[in-house]
Amino acid sequence: MWIKGFFLNEDGAVTVDWVVLTAAIIGIGMLAMGPILLSTNSVATQVGTYIANVSVGAGN
């Protein structure tokens, strides 16, 4: 009956839960970073263009 005892043993189950939760958090973070990384280059280009076209002078 060692097989029954093996399947009923819950030692280490908390560790497995934490590993799965940590992997899920990392995966969600990686999915969220995709759109952010793709849009930052566009925003940086737009800001650079705007700054290049701003006229700076005395009394403005």
N, C-alpha and C positions, 0 to 999 in steps of 0.2 A: 504494500500500500504506500510505498514511498512516492509514487507518482501523484497520488491524491495529496499527500503532504507537500509535494513540490508546488503544485498548482494553488494550494491554499496559503502558502507562505507569501506574505506581503512585504517582507524586508526589501528595501531598495525601491519601493514603488514611488516614494516621494521624490527620490532623485530622478527617476524617469520623468515624472511630472514636470519637475523644474527644467529638465533638459528640453522637453517638448515645448513648454511655454517660452523659454528663452529663444529657441529656434523660431517659433512663431513671431515673436516680437522683432527679431532681426529680419525675418522675411518681410514683414509688413513695413519695416523701416526702409528696406531696400526698394520695395515697390513704390513707396512714397517719394524716394529720392529721384526716381527716373524723371517724372514730369518737372521737378524742381530744377534738375541739372539741365534739362533741355530748354527751359524758359529763361534761365539766368543769362545765357549768352545773348539772347535777343534783347532782354531788358538792358543789359550793359551796353550793347550797341546803340540802343535808342537814347540812353542817358548820355553817352559820349557824343552822339550827333547833336543833341540839344545843347550841351555845354559848348561844343565847337561853334555853334551858331549864335550864342549869346554875345551881344556887343557890350563891352565894358568900357566905360569912359567916365570922365569927370562930370559930376552933376547929374548922372542918370539915376 
